[in-house]
Amino acid sequence: MSREHIRGQGVPLLRNNVDTDQIIPARFCYQAKRVGHGDSLFGNWRQDPSFVLNDSRYADATILVAGREFATGSSREYAVWAIKDYGFKVVIAQSFGDIFYKNAIINDLLPLKTTEQGIETLWGILARSPEAVIDIDLEDKTITIENNVISAIMEERFKRKYILNLDDISQTLEDIESIEGYEKSRYRYLATTIERGENFTSAKSK
């Protein structure tokens, strides 16, 4: 399956305004590594037996469907790590916290926006049919479930970054020729980078 086309079952998280402390409470953020956080995802809520992640009908889900303002609050990258480590590959929501949105993309977790009506449709179908498959087509900008076609919203620059699996460094290196050309055209007395970017120096100080 290509990165433009993703299929999987979903979990309906019927909540709005879920902040990063609810996604992974601060007491779990002590391991300075990207893995080992799956059991901490929604750590407080999972103590409730009725919480949706405790429902065995959604055990195979790889797509989390939340409401508006998902992952606002602190910038902790643990929130992305916990969601990925649990097994989710995609989060669909009406809106996201800006920092989480960018963290998700660079950590290979797809944050996909849709409309309020789109979320309501997904929630309704997943609640009655946990086995329903969600089909995401990033090129066509669609989310399909049980013959319902919903708009998938993602800015082109972020979509490209996700599809090509680019981090900030690799994205910058795509423009290396332009960067080198710019450096060569700058006045010699201005600060510049030396070969291999090992440190900075100033031609004027020589």
PyMOL CGO cylinders between C-alpha atoms (Angstrom):
from pymol import cmd
from pymol.cgo import CYLINDER

trace = [
    CYLINDER, 0.00, 0.00, 0.00, 1.39, 3.42, -0.96, 0.3, 1, 1, 1, 1, 1, 1,
    CYLINDER, 1.39, 3.42, -0.96, 1.67, 6.37, 1.37, 0.3, 1, 1, 1, 1, 1, 1,
    CYLINDER, 1.67, 6.37, 1.37, -0.97, 8.16, -0.72, 0.3, 1, 1, 1, 1, 1, 1,
    CYLINDER, -0.97, 8.16, -0.72, -3.50, 5.39, -0.12, 0.3, 1, 1, 1, 1, 1, 1,
    CYLINDER, -3.50, 5.39, -0.12, -4.18, 4.10, 3.40, 0.3, 1, 1, 1, 1, 1, 1,
    CYLINDER, -4.18, 4.10, 3.40, -6.80, 1.65, 4.60, 0.3, 1, 1, 1, 1, 1, 1,
    CYLINDER, -6.80, 1.65, 4.60, -7.70, 0.49, 8.08, 0.3, 1, 1, 1, 1, 1, 1,
    CYLINDER, -7.70, 0.49, 8.08, -10.31, 0.15, 10.78, 0.3, 1, 1, 1, 1, 1, 1,
    CYLINDER, -10.31, 0.15, 10.78, -11.03, 3.10, 13.04, 0.3, 1, 1, 1, 1, 1, 1,
    CYLINDER, -11.03, 3.10, 13.04, -11.70, 4.01, 16.67, 0.3, 1, 1, 1, 1, 1, 1,
    CYLINDER, -11.70, 4.01, 16.67, -14.30, 6.72, 17.38, 0.3, 1, 1, 1, 1, 1, 1,
    CYLINDER, -14.30, 6.72, 17.38, -12.94, 8.96, 20.15, 0.3, 1, 1, 1, 1, 1, 1,
    CYLINDER, -12.94, 8.96, 20.15, -16.14, 10.90, 20.82, 0.3, 1, 1, 1, 1, 1, 1,
    CYLINDER, -16.14, 10.90, 20.82, -14.45, 13.91, 22.40, 0.3, 1, 1, 1, 1, 1, 1,
    CYLINDER, -14.45, 13.91, 22.40, -13.47, 17.45, 21.47, 0.3, 1, 1, 1, 1, 1, 1,
    CYLINDER, -13.47, 17.45, 21.47, -10.66, 19.58, 22.94, 0.3, 1, 1, 1, 1, 1, 1,
    CYLINDER, -10.66, 19.58, 22.94, -8.38, 16.64, 23.80, 0.3, 1, 1, 1, 1, 1, 1,
    CYLINDER, -8.38, 16.64, 23.80, -5.07, 18.15, 24.92, 0.3, 1, 1, 1, 1, 1, 1,
    CYLINDER, -5.07, 18.15, 24.92, -1.68, 16.48, 25.01, 0.3, 1, 1, 1, 1, 1, 1,
    CYLINDER, -1.68, 16.48, 25.01, -1.83, 15.92, 28.77, 0.3, 1, 1, 1, 1, 1, 1,
    CYLINDER, -1.83, 15.92, 28.77, -4.95, 13.83, 28.21, 0.3, 1, 1, 1, 1, 1, 1,
    CYLINDER, -4.95, 13.83, 28.21, -3.27, 11.95, 25.37, 0.3, 1, 1, 1, 1, 1, 1,
    CYLINDER, -3.27, 11.95, 25.37, -0.34, 11.04, 27.63, 0.3, 1, 1, 1, 1, 1, 1,
    CYLINDER, -0.34, 11.04, 27.63, -0.37, 12.34, 31.22, 0.3, 1, 1, 1, 1, 1, 1,
    CYLINDER, -0.37, 12.34, 31.22, 2.84, 13.98, 32.42, 0.3, 1, 1, 1, 1, 1, 1,
    CYLINDER, 2.84, 13.98, 32.42, 3.62, 11.19, 34.89, 0.3, 1, 1, 1, 1, 1, 1,
    CYLINDER, 3.62, 11.19, 34.89, 4.29, 8.86, 31.97, 0.3, 1, 1, 1, 1, 1, 1,
    CYLINDER, 4.29, 8.86, 31.97, 6.74, 11.19, 30.24, 0.3, 1, 1, 1, 1, 1, 1,
    CYLINDER, 6.74, 11.19, 30.24, 9.96, 10.00, 31.84, 0.3, 1, 1, 1, 1, 1, 1,
    CYLINDER, 9.96, 10.00, 31.84, 11.51, 7.71, 29.22, 0.3, 1, 1, 1, 1, 1, 1,
    CYLINDER, 11.51, 7.71, 29.22, 13.59, 9.71, 26.78, 0.3, 1, 1, 1, 1, 1, 1,
    CYLINDER, 13.59, 9.71, 26.78, 12.92, 7.42, 23.83, 0.3, 1, 1, 1, 1, 1, 1,
    CYLINDER, 12.92, 7.42, 23.83, 10.34, 7.12, 21.07, 0.3, 1, 1, 1, 1, 1, 1,
    CYLINDER, 10.34, 7.12, 21.07, 9.06, 3.65, 21.92, 0.3, 1, 1, 1, 1, 1, 1,
    CYLINDER, 9.06, 3.65, 21.92, 7.46, 2.06, 24.96, 0.3, 1, 1, 1, 1, 1, 1,
    CYLINDER, 7.46, 2.06, 24.96, 4.60, 4.56, 25.37, 0.3, 1, 1, 1, 1, 1, 1,
    CYLINDER, 4.60, 4.56, 25.37, 1.67, 2.64, 23.92, 0.3, 1, 1, 1, 1, 1, 1,
    CYLINDER, 1.67, 2.64, 23.92, 0.36, 1.53, 27.31, 0.3, 1, 1, 1, 1, 1, 1,
    CYLINDER, 0.36, 1.53, 27.31, 0.42, 5.17, 28.48, 0.3, 1, 1, 1, 1, 1, 1,
    CYLINDER, 0.42, 5.17, 28.48, -1.85, 6.46, 25.70, 0.3, 1, 1, 1, 1, 1, 1,
    CYLINDER, -1.85, 6.46, 25.70, -4.91, 8.06, 27.33, 0.3, 1, 1, 1, 1, 1, 1,
    CYLINDER, -4.91, 8.06, 27.33, -3.53, 6.67, 30.58, 0.3, 1, 1, 1, 1, 1, 1,
    CYLINDER, -3.53, 6.67, 30.58, -6.14, 8.25, 32.83, 0.3, 1, 1, 1, 1, 1, 1,
    CYLINDER, -6.14, 8.25, 32.83, -9.15, 7.45, 30.66, 0.3, 1, 1, 1, 1, 1, 1,
    CYLINDER, -9.15, 7.45, 30.66, -8.16, 3.82, 30.16, 0.3, 1, 1, 1, 1, 1, 1,
    CYLINDER, -8.16, 3.82, 30.16, -8.76, 3.19, 33.85, 0.3, 1, 1, 1, 1, 1, 1,
    CYLINDER, -8.76, 3.19, 33.85, -12.45, 3.38, 32.93, 0.3, 1, 1, 1, 1, 1, 1,
    CYLINDER, -12.45, 3.38, 32.93, -13.55, -0.05, 31.58, 0.3, 1, 1, 1, 1, 1, 1,
    CYLINDER, -13.55, -0.05, 31.58, -16.06, 1.64, 29.27, 0.3, 1, 1, 1, 1, 1, 1,
    CYLINDER, -16.06, 1.64, 29.27, -13.42, 3.77, 27.53, 0.3, 1, 1, 1, 1, 1, 1,
    CYLINDER, -13.42, 3.77, 27.53, -13.35, 3.02, 23.82, 0.3, 1, 1, 1, 1, 1, 1,
    CYLINDER, -13.35, 3.02, 23.82, -9.77, 1.73, 23.72, 0.3, 1, 1, 1, 1, 1, 1,
    CYLINDER, -9.77, 1.73, 23.72, -10.81, -0.95, 26.20, 0.3, 1, 1, 1, 1, 1, 1,
    CYLINDER, -10.81, -0.95, 26.20, -13.45, -2.21, 23.77, 0.3, 1, 1, 1, 1, 1, 1,
    CYLINDER, -13.45, -2.21, 23.77, -12.12, -5.36, 22.12, 0.3, 1, 1, 1, 1, 1, 1,
    CYLINDER, -12.12, -5.36, 22.12, -14.17, -4.64, 18.99, 0.3, 1, 1, 1, 1, 1, 1,
    CYLINDER, -14.17, -4.64, 18.99, -11.64, -1.92, 18.11, 0.3, 1, 1, 1, 1, 1, 1,
    CYLINDER, -11.64, -1.92, 18.11, -8.53, -3.98, 18.88, 0.3, 1, 1, 1, 1, 1, 1,
    CYLINDER, -8.53, -3.98, 18.88, -7.35, -4.00, 15.25, 0.3, 1, 1, 1, 1, 1, 1,
    CYLINDER, -7.35, -4.00, 15.25, -7.92, -0.31, 14.57, 0.3, 1, 1, 1, 1, 1, 1,
    CYLINDER, -7.92, -0.31, 14.57, -5.09, 1.74, 13.06, 0.3, 1, 1, 1, 1, 1, 1,
    CYLINDER, -5.09, 1.74, 13.06, -6.99, 5.01, 12.57, 0.3, 1, 1, 1, 1, 1, 1,
    CYLINDER, -6.99, 5.01, 12.57, -8.07, 7.25, 15.45, 0.3, 1, 1, 1, 1, 1, 1,
    CYLINDER, -8.07, 7.25, 15.45, -11.05, 9.54, 14.76, 0.3, 1, 1, 1, 1, 1, 1,
    CYLINDER, -11.05, 9.54, 14.76, -11.33, 12.48, 17.16, 0.3, 1, 1, 1, 1, 1, 1,
    CYLINDER, -11.33, 12.48, 17.16, -13.26, 15.75, 17.19, 0.3, 1, 1, 1, 1, 1, 1,
    CYLINDER, -13.26, 15.75, 17.19, -12.12, 19.35, 17.00, 0.3, 1, 1, 1, 1, 1, 1,
    CYLINDER, -12.12, 19.35, 17.00, -9.01, 20.86, 18.65, 0.3, 1, 1, 1, 1, 1, 1,
    CYLINDER, -9.01, 20.86, 18.65, -7.19, 17.54, 19.03, 0.3, 1, 1, 1, 1, 1, 1,
    CYLINDER, -7.19, 17.54, 19.03, -3.77, 17.61, 20.75, 0.3, 1, 1, 1, 1, 1, 1,
    CYLINDER, -3.77, 17.61, 20.75, -3.71, 21.22, 21.85, 0.3, 1, 1, 1, 1, 1, 1,
    CYLINDER, -3.71, 21.22, 21.85, -1.81, 22.34, 24.93, 0.3, 1, 1, 1, 1, 1, 1,
    CYLINDER, -1.81, 22.34, 24.93, 1.84, 21.54, 25.66, 0.3, 1, 1, 1, 1, 1, 1,
    CYLINDER, 1.84, 21.54, 25.66, 4.20, 20.68, 22.85, 0.3, 1, 1, 1, 1, 1, 1,
    CYLINDER, 4.20, 20.68, 22.85, 5.23, 17.27, 24.24, 0.3, 1, 1, 1, 1, 1, 1,
    CYLINDER, 5.23, 17.27, 24.24, 6.35, 14.97, 21.45, 0.3, 1, 1, 1, 1, 1, 1,
    CYLINDER, 6.35, 14.97, 21.45, 5.41, 12.06, 23.71, 0.3, 1, 1, 1, 1, 1, 1,
    CYLINDER, 5.41, 12.06, 23.71, 1.82, 12.53, 22.51, 0.3, 1, 1, 1, 1, 1, 1,
    CYLINDER, 1.82, 12.53, 22.51, 2.81, 11.55, 18.97, 0.3, 1, 1, 1, 1, 1, 1,
    CYLINDER, 2.81, 11.55, 18.97, 5.04, 8.74, 20.20, 0.3, 1, 1, 1, 1, 1, 1,
    CYLINDER, 5.04, 8.74, 20.20, 2.28, 7.24, 22.34, 0.3, 1, 1, 1, 1, 1, 1,
    CYLINDER, 2.28, 7.24, 22.34, -0.27, 7.30, 19.51, 0.3, 1, 1, 1, 1, 1, 1,
    CYLINDER, -0.27, 7.30, 19.51, 2.19, 5.67, 17.10, 0.3, 1, 1, 1, 1, 1, 1,
    CYLINDER, 2.19, 5.67, 17.10, 3.44, 3.15, 19.63, 0.3, 1, 1, 1, 1, 1, 1,
    CYLINDER, 3.44, 3.15, 19.63, -0.13, 2.04, 20.35, 0.3, 1, 1, 1, 1, 1, 1,
    CYLINDER, -0.13, 2.04, 20.35, -0.48, 1.17, 16.66, 0.3, 1, 1, 1, 1, 1, 1,
    CYLINDER, -0.48, 1.17, 16.66, -2.27, 4.11, 15.10, 0.3, 1, 1, 1, 1, 1, 1,
    CYLINDER, -2.27, 4.11, 15.10, -1.00, 5.26, 11.72, 0.3, 1, 1, 1, 1, 1, 1,
    CYLINDER, -1.00, 5.26, 11.72, -3.53, 8.05, 11.17, 0.3, 1, 1, 1, 1, 1, 1,
    CYLINDER, -3.53, 8.05, 11.17, -5.44, 10.54, 13.30, 0.3, 1, 1, 1, 1, 1, 1,
    CYLINDER, -5.44, 10.54, 13.30, -8.49, 12.13, 11.68, 0.3, 1, 1, 1, 1, 1, 1,
    CYLINDER, -8.49, 12.13, 11.68, -9.89, 15.23, 13.41, 0.3, 1, 1, 1, 1, 1, 1,
    CYLINDER, -9.89, 15.23, 13.41, -11.68, 18.45, 12.56, 0.3, 1, 1, 1, 1, 1, 1,
    CYLINDER, -11.68, 18.45, 12.56, -8.68, 20.46, 13.78, 0.3, 1, 1, 1, 1, 1, 1,
    CYLINDER, -8.68, 20.46, 13.78, -5.33, 19.95, 15.53, 0.3, 1, 1, 1, 1, 1, 1,
    CYLINDER, -5.33, 19.95, 15.53, -2.93, 21.80, 17.76, 0.3, 1, 1, 1, 1, 1, 1,
    CYLINDER, -2.93, 21.80, 17.76, -0.31, 23.36, 15.47, 0.3, 1, 1, 1, 1, 1, 1,
    CYLINDER, -0.31, 23.36, 15.47, 2.75, 21.90, 17.19, 0.3, 1, 1, 1, 1, 1, 1,
    CYLINDER, 2.75, 21.90, 17.19, 1.28, 18.40, 17.37, 0.3, 1, 1, 1, 1, 1, 1,
    CYLINDER, 1.28, 18.40, 17.37, 0.34, 18.60, 13.69, 0.3, 1, 1, 1, 1, 1, 1,
    CYLINDER, 0.34, 18.60, 13.69, 3.92, 19.29, 12.65, 0.3, 1, 1, 1, 1, 1, 1,
    CYLINDER, 3.92, 19.29, 12.65, 5.36, 16.77, 15.12, 0.3, 1, 1, 1, 1, 1, 1,
    CYLINDER, 5.36, 16.77, 15.12, 3.04, 14.09, 13.77, 0.3, 1, 1, 1, 1, 1, 1,
    CYLINDER, 3.04, 14.09, 13.77, 4.20, 14.55, 10.18, 0.3, 1, 1, 1, 1, 1, 1,
    CYLINDER, 4.20, 14.55, 10.18, 7.91, 14.43, 10.97, 0.3, 1, 1, 1, 1, 1, 1,
    CYLINDER, 7.91, 14.43, 10.97, 7.28, 11.30, 13.09, 0.3, 1, 1, 1, 1, 1, 1,
    CYLINDER, 7.28, 11.30, 13.09, 5.45, 9.54, 10.26, 0.3, 1, 1, 1, 1, 1, 1,
    CYLINDER, 5.45, 9.54, 10.26, 1.96, 9.82, 11.80, 0.3, 1, 1, 1, 1, 1, 1,
    CYLINDER, 1.96, 9.82, 11.80, -0.65, 11.19, 9.39, 0.3, 1, 1, 1, 1, 1, 1,
    CYLINDER, -0.65, 11.19, 9.39, -2.79, 13.99, 10.90, 0.3, 1, 1, 1, 1, 1, 1,
    CYLINDER, -2.79, 13.99, 10.90, -5.72, 14.38, 8.54, 0.3, 1, 1, 1, 1, 1, 1,
    CYLINDER, -5.72, 14.38, 8.54, -8.41, 17.05, 8.81, 0.3, 1, 1, 1, 1, 1, 1,
    CYLINDER, -8.41, 17.05, 8.81, -12.01, 16.82, 7.71, 0.3, 1, 1, 1, 1, 1, 1,
    CYLINDER, -12.01, 16.82, 7.71, -15.23, 18.72, 8.28, 0.3, 1, 1, 1, 1, 1, 1,
    CYLINDER, -15.23, 18.72, 8.28, -17.47, 18.58, 11.34, 0.3, 1, 1, 1, 1, 1, 1,
    CYLINDER, -17.47, 18.58, 11.34, -20.02, 16.66, 9.28, 0.3, 1, 1, 1, 1, 1, 1,
    CYLINDER, -20.02, 16.66, 9.28, -17.27, 14.29, 8.17, 0.3, 1, 1, 1, 1, 1, 1,
    CYLINDER, -17.27, 14.29, 8.17, -16.35, 13.54, 11.78, 0.3, 1, 1, 1, 1, 1, 1,
    CYLINDER, -16.35, 13.54, 11.78, -19.99, 12.97, 12.70, 0.3, 1, 1, 1, 1, 1, 1,
    CYLINDER, -19.99, 12.97, 12.70, -20.36, 10.54, 9.78, 0.3, 1, 1, 1, 1, 1, 1,
    CYLINDER, -20.36, 10.54, 9.78, -17.25, 8.60, 10.77, 0.3, 1, 1, 1, 1, 1, 1,
    CYLINDER, -17.25, 8.60, 10.77, -18.25, 8.48, 14.44, 0.3, 1, 1, 1, 1, 1, 1,
    CYLINDER, -18.25, 8.48, 14.44, -21.73, 7.24, 13.61, 0.3, 1, 1, 1, 1, 1, 1,
    CYLINDER, -21.73, 7.24, 13.61, -20.60, 4.44, 11.32, 0.3, 1, 1, 1, 1, 1, 1,
    CYLINDER, -20.60, 4.44, 11.32, -17.75, 3.30, 13.57, 0.3, 1, 1, 1, 1, 1, 1,
    CYLINDER, -17.75, 3.30, 13.57, -20.03, 3.24, 16.60, 0.3, 1, 1, 1, 1, 1, 1,
    CYLINDER, -20.03, 3.24, 16.60, -22.45, 0.83, 14.96, 0.3, 1, 1, 1, 1, 1, 1,
    CYLINDER, -22.45, 0.83, 14.96, -19.95, -1.02, 12.73, 0.3, 1, 1, 1, 1, 1, 1,
    CYLINDER, -19.95, -1.02, 12.73, -16.53, -1.32, 14.41, 0.3, 1, 1, 1, 1, 1, 1,
    CYLINDER, -16.53, -1.32, 14.41, -15.34, -3.54, 11.56, 0.3, 1, 1, 1, 1, 1, 1,
    CYLINDER, -15.34, -3.54, 11.56, -15.97, -0.82, 8.94, 0.3, 1, 1, 1, 1, 1, 1,
    CYLINDER, -15.97, -0.82, 8.94, -12.91, 0.01, 6.84, 0.3, 1, 1, 1, 1, 1, 1,
    CYLINDER, -12.91, 0.01, 6.84, -11.78, 3.59, 6.27, 0.3, 1, 1, 1, 1, 1, 1,
    CYLINDER, -11.78, 3.59, 6.27, -10.16, 4.21, 2.89, 0.3, 1, 1, 1, 1, 1, 1,
    CYLINDER, -10.16, 4.21, 2.89, -7.98, 7.34, 2.63, 0.3, 1, 1, 1, 1, 1, 1,
    CYLINDER, -7.98, 7.34, 2.63, -6.81, 8.68, -0.74, 0.3, 1, 1, 1, 1, 1, 1,
    CYLINDER, -6.81, 8.68, -0.74, -4.52, 11.66, -0.29, 0.3, 1, 1, 1, 1, 1, 1,
    CYLINDER, -4.52, 11.66, -0.29, -4.28, 12.38, -4.01, 0.3, 1, 1, 1, 1, 1, 1,
    CYLINDER, -4.28, 12.38, -4.01, -8.06, 12.47, -4.46, 0.3, 1, 1, 1, 1, 1, 1,
    CYLINDER, -8.06, 12.47, -4.46, -8.44, 14.17, -1.05, 0.3, 1, 1, 1, 1, 1, 1,
    CYLINDER, -8.44, 14.17, -1.05, -11.11, 11.73, 0.07, 0.3, 1, 1, 1, 1, 1, 1,
    CYLINDER, -11.11, 11.73, 0.07, -11.99, 9.55, 3.04, 0.3, 1, 1, 1, 1, 1, 1,
    CYLINDER, -11.99, 9.55, 3.04, -14.38, 6.74, 2.14, 0.3, 1, 1, 1, 1, 1, 1,
    CYLINDER, -14.38, 6.74, 2.14, -16.34, 4.55, 4.55, 0.3, 1, 1, 1, 1, 1, 1,
    CYLINDER, -16.34, 4.55, 4.55, -19.34, 2.37, 3.64, 0.3, 1, 1, 1, 1, 1, 1,
    CYLINDER, -19.34, 2.37, 3.64, -19.94, 4.29, 0.38, 0.3, 1, 1, 1, 1, 1, 1,
    CYLINDER, -19.94, 4.29, 0.38, -19.78, 7.64, 2.16, 0.3, 1, 1, 1, 1, 1, 1,
    CYLINDER, -19.78, 7.64, 2.16, -17.18, 9.95, 0.62, 0.3, 1, 1, 1, 1, 1, 1,
    CYLINDER, -17.18, 9.95, 0.62, -15.83, 12.61, 2.97, 0.3, 1, 1, 1, 1, 1, 1,
    CYLINDER, -15.83, 12.61, 2.97, -13.43, 15.46, 2.26, 0.3, 1, 1, 1, 1, 1, 1,
    CYLINDER, -13.43, 15.46, 2.26, -9.82, 14.98, 3.38, 0.3, 1, 1, 1, 1, 1, 1,
    CYLINDER, -9.82, 14.98, 3.38, -8.14, 18.31, 4.12, 0.3, 1, 1, 1, 1, 1, 1,
    CYLINDER, -8.14, 18.31, 4.12, -4.37, 18.71, 4.08, 0.3, 1, 1, 1, 1, 1, 1,
    CYLINDER, -4.37, 18.71, 4.08, -2.19, 21.54, 2.82, 0.3, 1, 1, 1, 1, 1, 1,
    CYLINDER, -2.19, 21.54, 2.82, -0.12, 20.57, -0.20, 0.3, 1, 1, 1, 1, 1, 1,
    CYLINDER, -0.12, 20.57, -0.20, 3.22, 21.31, 1.48, 0.3, 1, 1, 1, 1, 1, 1,
    CYLINDER, 3.22, 21.31, 1.48, 2.38, 19.08, 4.43, 0.3, 1, 1, 1, 1, 1, 1,
    CYLINDER, 2.38, 19.08, 4.43, 0.92, 16.37, 2.22, 0.3, 1, 1, 1, 1, 1, 1,
    CYLINDER, 0.92, 16.37, 2.22, 4.09, 16.29, 0.13, 0.3, 1, 1, 1, 1, 1, 1,
    CYLINDER, 4.09, 16.29, 0.13, 6.25, 16.15, 3.25, 0.3, 1, 1, 1, 1, 1, 1,
    CYLINDER, 6.25, 16.15, 3.25, 4.26, 13.18, 4.54, 0.3, 1, 1, 1, 1, 1, 1,
    CYLINDER, 4.26, 13.18, 4.54, 4.10, 11.29, 1.24, 0.3, 1, 1, 1, 1, 1, 1,
    CYLINDER, 4.10, 11.29, 1.24, 7.86, 11.66, 0.66, 0.3, 1, 1, 1, 1, 1, 1,
    CYLINDER, 7.86, 11.66, 0.66, 8.58, 10.98, 4.34, 0.3, 1, 1, 1, 1, 1, 1,
    CYLINDER, 8.58, 10.98, 4.34, 10.75, 14.08, 4.66, 0.3, 1, 1, 1, 1, 1, 1,
    CYLINDER, 10.75, 14.08, 4.66, 12.09, 15.44, 7.92, 0.3, 1, 1, 1, 1, 1, 1,
    CYLINDER, 12.09, 15.44, 7.92, 13.14, 19.09, 8.23, 0.3, 1, 1, 1, 1, 1, 1,
    CYLINDER, 13.14, 19.09, 8.23, 16.77, 18.34, 7.29, 0.3, 1, 1, 1, 1, 1, 1,
    CYLINDER, 16.77, 18.34, 7.29, 15.97, 16.28, 4.19, 0.3, 1, 1, 1, 1, 1, 1,
    CYLINDER, 15.97, 16.28, 4.19, 13.43, 18.88, 3.10, 0.3, 1, 1, 1, 1, 1, 1,
    CYLINDER, 13.43, 18.88, 3.10, 16.07, 21.63, 3.41, 0.3, 1, 1, 1, 1, 1, 1,
    CYLINDER, 16.07, 21.63, 3.41, 18.61, 19.54, 1.48, 0.3, 1, 1, 1, 1, 1, 1,
    CYLINDER, 18.61, 19.54, 1.48, 16.23, 19.45, -1.48, 0.3, 1, 1, 1, 1, 1, 1,
    CYLINDER, 16.23, 19.45, -1.48, 17.13, 23.12, -1.94, 0.3, 1, 1, 1, 1, 1, 1,
    CYLINDER, 17.13, 23.12, -1.94, 20.86, 22.70, -1.38, 0.3, 1, 1, 1, 1, 1, 1,
    CYLINDER, 20.86, 22.70, -1.38, 21.82, 24.03, -4.84, 0.3, 1, 1, 1, 1, 1, 1,
    CYLINDER, 21.82, 24.03, -4.84, 19.84, 27.22, -4.29, 0.3, 1, 1, 1, 1, 1, 1,
    CYLINDER, 19.84, 27.22, -4.29, 21.31, 27.59, -0.81, 0.3, 1, 1, 1, 1, 1, 1,
    CYLINDER, 21.31, 27.59, -0.81, 24.86, 27.18, -2.10, 0.3, 1, 1, 1, 1, 1, 1,
    CYLINDER, 24.86, 27.18, -2.10, 24.19, 29.62, -4.92, 0.3, 1, 1, 1, 1, 1, 1,
    CYLINDER, 24.19, 29.62, -4.92, 22.88, 32.18, -2.46, 0.3, 1, 1, 1, 1, 1, 1,
    CYLINDER, 22.88, 32.18, -2.46, 25.89, 31.76, -0.18, 0.3, 1, 1, 1, 1, 1, 1,
    CYLINDER, 25.89, 31.76, -0.18, 28.27, 32.33, -3.08, 0.3, 1, 1, 1, 1, 1, 1,
    CYLINDER, 28.27, 32.33, -3.08, 26.51, 35.56, -4.03, 0.3, 1, 1, 1, 1, 1, 1,
    CYLINDER, 26.51, 35.56, -4.03, 26.64, 37.09, -0.54, 0.3, 1, 1, 1, 1, 1, 1,
    CYLINDER, 26.64, 37.09, -0.54, 29.11, 39.85, 0.33, 0.3, 1, 1, 1, 1, 1, 1,
    CYLINDER, 29.11, 39.85, 0.33, 32.32, 38.36, 1.68, 0.3, 1, 1, 1, 1, 1, 1,
    CYLINDER, 32.32, 38.36, 1.68, 32.18, 40.35, 4.93, 0.3, 1, 1, 1, 1, 1, 1,
    CYLINDER, 32.18, 40.35, 4.93, 28.84, 38.78, 5.94, 0.3, 1, 1, 1, 1, 1, 1,
    CYLINDER, 28.84, 38.78, 5.94, 28.69, 35.68, 8.13, 0.3, 1, 1, 1, 1, 1, 1,
    CYLINDER, 28.69, 35.68, 8.13, 28.61, 32.44, 6.17, 0.3, 1, 1, 1, 1, 1, 1,
    CYLINDER, 28.61, 32.44, 6.17, 28.95, 28.72, 6.70, 0.3, 1, 1, 1, 1, 1, 1,
    CYLINDER, 28.95, 28.72, 6.70, 32.19, 26.91, 6.05, 0.3, 1, 1, 1, 1, 1, 1,
    CYLINDER, 32.19, 26.91, 6.05, 32.36, 23.63, 4.14, 0.3, 1, 1, 1, 1, 1, 1,
    CYLINDER, 32.36, 23.63, 4.14, 30.26, 20.79, 5.65, 0.3, 1, 1, 1, 1, 1, 1,
    CYLINDER, 30.26, 20.79, 5.65, 28.51, 23.21, 7.99, 0.3, 1, 1, 1, 1, 1, 1,
    CYLINDER, 28.51, 23.21, 7.99, 30.81, 22.34, 10.88, 0.3, 1, 1, 1, 1, 1, 1,
    CYLINDER, 30.81, 22.34, 10.88, 30.62, 25.81, 12.43, 0.3, 1, 1, 1, 1, 1, 1,
    CYLINDER, 30.62, 25.81, 12.43, 30.18, 29.46, 11.55, 0.3, 1, 1, 1, 1, 1, 1,
    CYLINDER, 30.18, 29.46, 11.55, 32.83, 32.00, 10.78, 0.3, 1, 1, 1, 1, 1, 1,
    CYLINDER, 32.83, 32.00, 10.78, 33.00, 35.53, 9.45, 0.3, 1, 1, 1, 1, 1, 1,
    CYLINDER, 33.00, 35.53, 9.45, 35.14, 36.48, 6.51, 0.3, 1, 1, 1, 1, 1, 1,
    CYLINDER, 35.14, 36.48, 6.51, 35.39, 40.01, 7.90, 0.3, 1, 1, 1, 1, 1, 1,
    CYLINDER, 35.39, 40.01, 7.90, 37.14, 38.79, 11.07, 0.3, 1, 1, 1, 1, 1, 1,
    CYLINDER, 37.14, 38.79, 11.07, 39.99, 37.19, 9.11, 0.3, 1, 1, 1, 1, 1, 1,
]
cmd.load_cgo(trace, "trace")
